[in-house]
Amino acid sequence: MTNLPARARLATALLRTAATLSRVSGRGDGSVIGGRVGLKVEPRLLAMLSENRQVALISGTNGKTTTTRFTAAALGALGPVATNSFGANMPTGHTTALAKMPDASNAVLEVDEHYLPQLLAEARPRVVALLNLSRDQLDRAMEVGMLAEKWRTALAAHPDVHVIANADDPMVTWAAKAVPNVTWIAGGQRWQEDSWACPECGKRLDRYGEYWRCTNCGLTRPSPQWSVDGNAVVDPTGQRAELSLQLPGQVNRNNAATALAIAAEFGVPLAEAVPQLSTVRSIAGRYAVVRRDGRRARLLLAKNPAGWLEAFDMLDPGCPVTLCLNAREVDGYDTSWIYDVDYAPVAGRQVLVTGDRRFDLAVRLQVNGIAFTVVDSFADALRAAPEGNVEVIANYTAFQDIRAEFDRVN
């Protein structure tokens, strides 16, 4: 930090002050306002704070925060890590994360998909991990194919960066092929509705299980170097490592494989990185358990169709489930995407529906032939469920409302 110019040192000091005031006043963790103040004083602060660090960027529609936490834990074997692993994934949050850890030689930054080009230019990363691309808040965000093209163009301008990419996602594969140095992960793609057409030529892709190809232009699923086999990760040498994760679901085993691939690029041996992943138990409230009146509610976040499919995969069989839907600014005001989700996995169990847009979701469930009960609040949903375990799936602001009700910071 002492090598920073005077203006940047002042910007960093003001950033920290603003972040601290935000925390002590109960307005948030201060990542956004702190970064905003710092960048206002010194617009180049993010680039300056990235200098002389080994930086990994992680981006995608889903799984960014979890993969970032996994990666930061794995790189912890090398020493302190600067990270924004609680989800402030725009430049203001990145700047704050780096300012908080001035002596950390390694940094792991979760990046909103739309800001990846800017972070490539300013953070000059050693590694970029691309997880997946699917529809998300299309009333205010970019269409999937346009976003893939934006990634591809940005990566082409940085040919020296090492990319770790999900070979199972055609959009990600096409974007990643803009650079010569790519490590391919069998990262899974349960949601395929945004990638039936070839991103290169527009023709229909042929799919055979996890394998996909375009018979017109030849774009084909690359052979992955990293994969998940049952509960184990297999590295490029064929070495297997059993996972002992605290987080549920196949999707998190896939996220773990990506994190281990990043750690390997930083020089962390597989045997040292794997145990670090078991220290990750909750991600900004995701998978946390809250208790009230004899109910034990597990919180699952699902913000888009792909996320809902993954959440369904994690539900305990027969357990009551509460579905919470809002449509505020950060959720996207358009709830029509719920018709892209097949809610059949919740059939046959008690289903409780709440949130600002609970009646939208109720109509969708009725169309799907799912029995349900609408309640006015999450507290009412808990009271309506029998004592014991309850699963909760909520989109972003509904999830944050529940966390605030239980005063859960993480």
KEPAVEX-96722 format. One record per atom (N, C-alpha, C): residue in three letters; x, y, z. Coordinates in steps of 0.2 Angstrom, whole numbers, plus 5000, padded with zeros to 4 digits. Layout:
ALAXYZ...
// end
This chain:
MET500449945000MET500050005000MET500450065000THR501050065003THR501550125003THR501750144996ASN501750094991ASN501950114985ASN501450154981LEU500850154983LEU500350194980LEU500450264980PRO500250304975PRO500350374975PRO499850404980ALA500050464982ALA499650504987ALA498950504986ARG498650514980ARG497950524979ARG497650454980ALA497950394978ALA497750334979ALA497650314986ARG498150334990ARG498150324997ARG497650355001LEU497450414999LEU496950455001LEU496250424999ALA496250404993ALA495650364991ALA495450304995THR496050264996THR495950205000THR495750215007ALA496050275010ALA495850285017ALA495150305018LEU494850345013LEU494150365013LEU493750315011LEU493950265007LEU493550205006LEU493450165012ARG493950155016ARG493950115022ARG493450155027THR493550215028THR493050255032THR492350255030ALA492150255024ALA491550255022ALA491250185023ALA491650135022ALA491450065023ALA491250045030THR491750075035THR491650065042THR490950105044LEU490850165042LEU490250195044LEU489650165042SER489650135036SER489050095033SER488950035038ARG489450005040ARG489349945044ARG489149965051VAL489450015054VAL489250025061VAL488550055061SER488250085055SER487650115055SER487050065053GLY487350005052GLY486849955050GLY486549955043ARG486949995038ARG486749995032ARG486949945027GLY487349905029GLY487649855025GLY488449845027ASP488749795023ASP489449785025ASP489949835022GLY489649885018GLY490149945016GLY490449935010SER490449875007SER490849855001SER490649904995VAL490049914994VAL489849954988VAL489950034989ILE489750064995ILE489850134996ILE490550144997GLY490950105000GLY491650115001GLY492050114994GLY491850064990GLY492150064983GLY491950124979ARG491350154980ARG491050204976ARG491450274978VAL491550274985VAL491950334987VAL492650334985GLY493050274985GLY493750264983GLY493750284976LEU493350254971LEU493450264964LEU493250334962LYS492850374966LYS492650444965LYS493250484966VAL493650464971VAL494250504972VAL494850484967GLU494950424966GLU495450404961GLU495150344957PRO494950364951PRO494550324946PRO494950264944ARG495650264945ARG496050204943ARG496250164949LEU495850174954LEU496050134961LEU496050064960LEU495550034956LEU495549964956LEU496149934952ALA496349964947ALA496949944943ALA497549954947MET497550004951MET498150014956MET498249964961LEU497649944964LEU497649894969LEU497749824967SER497649814960SER497749754957SER498449734956GLU498849784955GLU499549784953GLU499949734958ASN500449694956ASN500849654960ASN500449604963ARG499849584961ARG499449524964ARG499349474958GLN499249414960GLN499049364956GLN498249364957VAL497849374952VAL497149384952VAL496849334948ALA496249304951ALA495849254948ALA495149284948LEU494849284942LEU494149314941LEU493649254940ILE493049254943ILE492549204942ILE491949234940SER491649214934SER491049244932SER490549184929GLY489949204929GLY489449164926GLY488749184929THR488249154926THR487549164928THR487449144935ASN487649084937ASN487549044943ASN488149014946GLY488249014952GLY488748984956GLY489349024957LYS489349084955LYS489949134956LYS490149134963THR489649154968THR489849164975THR490149104978THR489849044977THR490048984980THR490748964977THR490848964971THR491448954968THR492049004970THR491849064971THR492349114974THR492549094981ARG492049074985ARG492249054992ARG492648994992PHE492448944988PHE492848884987PHE493648894985THR493648944980THR494348954978THR494748994983ALA494449044986ALA494749084991ALA495049034997ALA494548984999ALA494748935004ALA495348895001ALA495348874995ALA495948834993ALA496548874992LEU496548934990LEU497148974989LEU497348994996GLY496948985001GLY497149005008GLY497748965010ALA497848905007ALA498448865008ALA499148905007LEU499048955003LEU499648995001LEU499749055005GLY499249075009GLY499249135013GLY498649175012PRO498649235015PRO498049285014PRO497749295007VAL497149295006VAL496849305000VAL496349365000ALA496449414996ALA495949464995ALA495349434991THR494749444994THR494149424990THR493549454992ASN493049454987ASN492349484988ASN491849434989SER492049374992SER491649314992SER490949324995PHE490749384997PHE490049385000PHE489549414995GLY489849424988GLY489349444983GLY489349514980ALA489749564983ALA489849624980ALA490249624974ASN489949604968ASN490349584962ASN490349634956MET490349694958MET490449744953MET491049784955PRO491349834951PRO491949864952PRO492049894959THR491449924962THR491549954968THR491649904974GLY491349844973GLY491549784978GLY492249764977HIS492449754971HIS493149734969HIS493649774972THR493549844972THR494049894974THR494049884982THR493449884985THR493449874992THR493849814995ALA493649754991ALA493949694993ALA494749694993LEU495049724988LEU495749734987LEU496049784992ALA495649834994ALA495849884999ALA495949855006LYS495449815007LYS495449785014LYS496049735015MET496349715010MET496849665011MET497449685007PRO497749745009PRO498349765005PRO498949725004ASP499049675009ASP499649635009ASP499549565006ALA498949555004ALA498749485001ALA499049484994SER499449434992SER499749434986SER499349394981ASN498749364983ASN498349334979ASN497649354980ALA497249364975ALA496549394975ALA496049344971VAL495449334974VAL494949294970VAL494349344970LEU494149364964LEU493549404963LEU493049374959GLU492449374963GLU491849364959GLU491649424955VAL491449404948VAL491249464944VAL490649454941ASP490149504941ASP489549504937ASP489749494930GLU489349454927GLU489449444920GLU489549504915HIS489149554916HIS489249614912HIS489849654913TYR490149644919TYR490749684920TYR491449644919LEU491349584916LEU491949544915LEU492449584910PRO492249614905PRO492749654901PRO493149704905GLN492749744909GLN493149794913GLN493649764917LEU493449714921LEU493949684926LEU494549654922LEU494449624916LEU494949594912LEU495449654911ALA495249714909ALA495649764908ALA496049794914GLU495649804919GLU495949834925GLU496249794930ALA496049734931ALA496349684936ALA496949644933ARG496949644926ARG497449604923ARG497549534926PRO497049494926PRO497049424930PRO497549374927ARG497749334931ARG498149274929ARG497649224926VAL497049214930VAL496649164928VAL495949194928VAL495549174923VAL494749184922VAL494449124922ALA493949114927ALA493549054926ALA492849074924LEU492549034919LEU491949044916LEU491448984918LEU490948994921LEU490548944924LEU489948924919ASN489548974918ASN488948954914ASN488649024911LEU488149014907LEU487749074904LEU487049044903SER486549084906SER485849064905SER485449134906ARG484849124904ARG484349184905ARG484349204912ASP484349274913ASP484249304920ASP484049374920GLN483549394922GLN483249464923GLN483349494916LEU482949464911LEU483049484904LEU482649554903ASP482249574908ASP481949644907ASP482449694908ARG483049684911ARG483549734912ARG484249714911ALA484349654909ALA485049624907ALA485049604900MET485649584898MET485849564891MET485549494890GLU485349484883GLU485149414881GLU485849374881VAL485749304882VAL486249264883VAL486749264877GLY486549254871GLY486949254866GLY487449324865MET487049374866MET487449444866MET487949444872LEU487849414877LEU488349414883LEU488949364881ALA488749314878ALA489349264876ALA489749304871GLU489449344866GLU489849374862GLU490249434865LYS490049464870LYS490349514874LYS490949484877TRP490849424880TRP491449384883TRP491949374878ARG491749344873ARG492249324868ARG492649374865THR492349434864THR492749494861THR493249514867ALA492949524873ALA493449544878ALA494049494879LEU493849434879LEU494449384880LEU494949384874ALA494649394868ALA495149404862ALA495649464863ALA495449514867ALA495849564868ALA496449554873HIS496349494877HIS496849474882HIS497049404881PRO497449394875PRO497549324873PRO498049284878ASP498349324883ASP498849284887ASP498449264894VAL497849284895VAL497549254901VAL497349184900HIS497449144906HIS497249074906HIS496549074908VAL496149034904VAL495449034905VAL495248954907ILE494848954913ILE494648894915ILE493848894913ALA493648844909ALA492948854906ALA492548784907ASN491848794907ASN491448734908ASN491348714901ALA491548654899ALA491548624893ALA490848604891ASP490348594896ASP489748574895ASP489248624893ASP489448684893ASP489048744891ASP489248774884PRO488848764879PRO489148784872PRO489248864872MET488848904875MET488948974875MET489648994879VAL489848954884VAL490448974888VAL491048944883THR490948884880THR491448854876THR491648904870TRP491148924867TRP491248974861TRP491649034864ALA491449064869ALA491749124872ALA492449114873ALA492549054877ALA493249034879ALA493749024874LYS493448994868LYS493948984862LYS494249044859ALA494149104862ALA494449164859ALA495149164861VAL495349124866VAL496049124869VAL496349054868PRO497049054867PRO497348984866PRO497448944872ASN497448974878ASN497648934884ASN496948924888VAL496648864887VAL496048854891VAL496148784894THR495848784901THR495748714904THR495048704904TRP494848644902TRP494148624902TRP493948584908ILE493348604910ILE493048574916ILE492348544914ALA492248484916ALA491548454915ALA491148484921GLY490848544919GLY490548584925GLY489748574925GLY489548534920GLY488848514920GLY488348574917GLN487748554915GLN487348604912GLN486648574912ARG486348574918ARG485648544919ARG485148584915TRP485248654915TRP484748694911TRP485048704904GLN484748684899GLN484948684892GLN484548724887GLU484048764890GLU483548794885GLU483848854882ASP484448884884ASP484748934881ASP485348924876SER485448854875SER485948834871SER485848774866TRP485248784863TRP485048734858TRP485348754851ALA485448814850ALA485748844844ALA486448854845CYS486848834840CYS487548844840CYS487748924840PRO488148944845PRO488349014845PRO488749044839GLU489048994836GLU489549014830GLU489149024824CYS488648984822CYS488348984816CYS487548984816GLY487248974822GLY486548974823GLY486148914821LYS486548864819LYS486148804818LYS486048764824ARG485548714824ARG485348674830ARG485948634832LEU486048624838LEU486648584841LEU486348514842ASP486748464840ASP486548394842ASP486848384849ARG486448344853ARG486648324860ARG486548254861TYR487048224864TYR487048154866TYR487248154873GLY486748154878GLY486948154885GLY487348224886GLU487948214889GLU488348274891GLU488748304884TYR488748264879TYR489148274873TYR488648324869TRP488948374865TRP488648414861TRP489048434855ARG488748444849ARG489148464843ARG488748504838CYS489048544834CYS488648574828CYS488948534822THR488448504818THR488648474812THR488748514807ASN488548584807ASN488648634802ASN489348664802CYS489548694808CYS490248724808CYS490748694812GLY490548634815GLY491048594819GLY491148614826LEU490848664829LEU490948684836LEU490748614840THR491148594844THR491048534848THR491248534855ARG490948504859ARG491148504866ARG491848474867PRO492348514870PRO493048494871PRO493048434876SER493548404876SER493648344881SER493948384887PRO493548374893PRO493748404899PRO494348374902GLN494748414905GLN495348394909GLN495148384916TRP494648414919TRP494448404926TRP493748384925SER493548334930SER492848304930SER492648284937VAL492048274938VAL491748254944VAL491548184943ASP491748134947ASP491548064947ASP491248044954GLY490548044954GLY490248024960GLY490448084965ASN490748064971ASN490948114976ASN491748134975ALA492048124970ALA492748134969ALA492848184963VAL493348224963VAL493648264958VAL494248224955VAL494248224948VAL494748194944VAL495148244941ASP495848254942ASP496248304939ASP496548284932PRO496848324929PRO497148314922PRO497548254922THR497948234927THR498348174928THR497948114929GLY497348114931GLY496948054932GLY496948044940GLN497248094944GLN497248084951GLN496548094954ARG496248054958ARG495648064961ARG495748094968ALA495248134970ALA495248164977ALA494548164979GLU494348134985GLU493748124987GLU493548194991LEU492948214989LEU492748284992LEU492348264998SER492348315003SER491948315009SER491648375010LEU491248395006LEU490948465006LEU490348475011GLN490348535014GLN489748545018GLN489148575015LEU489248585008LEU488648615004LEU488348555000PRO487748554999PRO487348504995PRO487348504988GLY487248454984GLY487048454977GLY487648444973GLN487448414967GLN487948404961GLN488248464959VAL487848524959VAL488148584957VAL488748604961ASN488748594967ASN489248614971ASN489848574971ARG489748514969ARG490348474967ARG490648494961ASN490248514956ASN490548544950ASN490948614951ASN490648654956ASN490948714958ASN491548704961ALA491648654965ALA492248634969ALA492748614964ALA492548574958ALA493048554953ALA493348614950THR492948664948THR493248734946THR493748764950ALA493548764957ALA493948804962ALA494648764962LEU494648694962LEU495248664962LEU495648674956ALA495348674950ALA495748694944ALA496048764945ILE495748804947ILE496048874948ILE496648864953ALA496548834959ALA497048824964ALA497648794961ALA497548744956ALA498148714953ALA498548754949GLU498148804946GLU498548854942GLU498948904946PHE498748914952PHE499148954957PHE499648914960GLY499648844959GLY500248804962GLY500048764968VAL499348764970VAL499148724976VAL499048654974PRO499448604977PRO499348534976PRO498648514977LEU498348464974LEU497648444975LEU497548424982ALA498048384985ALA497948354991ALA497948414997GLU498248474995GLU498248525000GLU497548564999ALA497348574993ALA496748614991ALA496048584994VAL496048514993VAL495348484994VAL495148495001PRO495548485006PRO495348495013PRO495048565015GLN495348615011GLN495148675013GLN494448695011LEU494148655006LEU493448665004LEU492948645009SER493148595013SER492648575018SER492548635024THR492948685024THR492848735029THR492248785027VAL492048775020VAL491548825018VAL490848795019ARG490448825024ARG489848795026ARG489248835024SER489248895023SER488748945021SER488948995017ILE488549015012ILE488849065007ILE488349125007ALA488549175011ALA488049235012ALA487349215013GLY487249165018GLY486649145020GLY486349085016ARG486649075010ARG486449015006ARG486548945010TYR486148905010TYR486148835014TYR486148845021ALA486048905024ALA486048915031ALA485348885034VAL485348865040VAL484848835043VAL484548885049VAL483948905049VAL483648945054VAL483148905058ARG483048925064ARG482548885068ARG482048935071ARG481448905072ARG480948945075ARG480348895077ASP480148895083ASP479548855085ASP479548785083GLY480048755083GLY480148685082GLY480248665074ARG480248725070ARG480448715063ARG481148725062ARG481448685057ARG482148695055ARG482148705048ALA482248775046ALA482148795039ALA482848795036ARG482948765030ARG483548775026ARG483448825021LEU483848875020LEU483748925015LEU484148915008LEU483848905003LEU484148894996LEU483948954992LEU484448984989LEU484349044984LEU484249024977ALA483749044974ALA483649024966ALA483449094963LYS483849114958LYS483649184955LYS483349184948ASN483449124945ASN483249114938ASN483049044937PRO482849024931PRO482648954929PRO483148904931ALA483848914929ALA484348864930ALA484448864937GLY484448914941GLY484548904948GLY483948874952TRP483348874949TRP482748834952TRP482848764951LEU483048744945LEU483248674944LEU483748644949GLU484248684950GLU484748654954GLU484548654961ALA484148704964ALA483848704970ALA483348644971PHE482948624966PHE482548564967PHE482948504968ASP483548494965ASP483948444966ASP484248434973MET484248484977MET484448484983MET483948464989LEU483248464987LEU482748454992LEU482748384995ASP482648385002ASP482548325005ASP481948295003PRO481948225001PRO481248194999PRO480748205004GLY480148225002GLY479548225006GLY479548285011CYS480048325011CYS480048385016CYS479648435013PRO479248475018PRO478848525016PRO479248585013VAL479048625008VAL479448675005VAL479048735004THR479348795006THR479148855005THR479448894999LEU479048914994LEU479348954989LEU479149024989CYS479649064989CYS479649144990CYS479849174984LEU479349224981LEU479549254975LEU479349334976ASN479849374975ASN479849444974ASN479949464967ALA479849534966ALA480049554959ALA480249634960ARG480749644964ARG480949714965ARG481549724960GLU481849784960GLU482249804955GLU482849754954VAL483149734959VAL483749684958VAL483549614956ASP482849604957ASP482649534955ASP482449534948GLY482249594945GLY481949604939GLY481249604940TYR480849654937TYR480149664938TYR479749614934ASP480049584929ASP479649534925ASP479649464928THR479149434930THR479149364933THR478949314927SER478849334921SER478649284916SER479149224916TRP479749234918TRP480249174918TRP480049114922ILE479549124927ILE479349064931ILE479049014926TYR478749034921TYR478448984916TYR478948944912ASP479648964913ASP480148924910ASP480348864915VAL480148864921VAL480348814926VAL479748764927ASP479948704927ASP479548644928ASP479548634936TYR478948644939TYR478948634946TYR478748564948ALA478748514944ALA478548454945ALA478948424951PRO479548434952PRO479948404957PRO479648424964VAL479248474965VAL478948484972VAL478248454973ALA478048414967ALA477348384968ALA477348334973GLY476848324977GLY476748264982GLY476948284989ARG477148354990ARG477348374996ARG477048434998GLN477048455004GLN476648515006GLN477048575003VAL476748614999VAL477048674996VAL476648744998LEU477048785001LEU476848845004LEU477148904999VAL476748954998VAL476949004993VAL476849074996THR477349114996THR477349184999THR477849224995GLY477849284997GLY478249344994GLY477849394991ASP478149444988ASP477749504985ASP477349474979ARG477649434975ARG477249404969ARG477049334970ARG476749324976ARG476549254978ARG475949234973PHE475549274971PHE474949254967PHE475249244960ASP475749274957ASP476049254951ASP476249184951LEU476649164957LEU476849094957LEU476349044958ALA475749064962ALA475249024963ALA474849004956VAL474849054952VAL474549034945VAL474948994942ARG475649004942ARG476048954938ARG476048884941LEU475948874948LEU475948814951LEU475248774949GLN474748814948GLN474148794946GLN474148764939VAL474448804935VAL474548774928VAL474948714928ASN475448704932ASN475848644933ASN475548584936GLY474948604939GLY474548544942GLY474848534949ILE475148584952ILE475448574959ILE474948594964ALA474848554969ALA474448584975ALA474848624979PHE474548684982PHE474948734986PHE474448774990THR474748804995THR474348854999THR474748924999VAL474348974998VAL474649044998VAL474649065005VAL475149095008VAL475149135014VAL475449205013ASP475349245018ASP475549315018ASP476249325019SER476549285023SER477249305025SER477649235026PHE478349245027PHE478749185028PHE478549155035ALA478449205040ALA478249185047ALA477649135046ASP477149155042ASP476549115042ASP476649055038ALA477149055034ALA477348985030ALA477648935036LEU478048965040LEU478348925045LEU477848895050ARG477348935052ARG476848915056ARG476348865053ALA476248865046ALA475848815042ALA476148755041ALA476848745042ALA477248685041ALA477248645048PRO477248585047PRO477348545053PRO478048555057GLU478048535063GLU478748545066GLU479248495063GLY479848515062GLY480348475059GLY480648515053ASN480948475049ASN481348515043ASN480848545038VAL481048605036VAL480748635030VAL481248665025GLU481048655019GLU481548685014GLU481248745012VAL481648795010VAL481448865008VAL481848875002ILE481448894996ILE481848914990ILE481548984989ALA482049034988ALA481849104988ALA482249144982ASN481949184979ASN482349224974ASN482749284978TYR483049324975TYR483549364979TYR483349414984THR482849454983THR482649504988THR482149464993ALA481849414991ALA481449374996ALA481949335001PHE482449314998PHE482949275002PHE483249325007GLN483449385005GLN483749435009GLN483249455015ASP482549465013ASP482049475018ASP482049425024ILE482149365022ILE482149305027ILE482749315031ARG483349325028ARG483949335032ARG483849385037ALA483649445034ALA483549505039ALA483049485045GLU482549445043GLU482049425049GLU482449385054PHE482849345052PHE483249305057PHE483949335059ASP484049395056ASP484649435058ASP485249385056ARG485249355050ARG485849315048ARG486249355043VAL486849365045VAL487349405041VAL487649355036ASN487849295038ASN488149245034ASN487849175036
// end
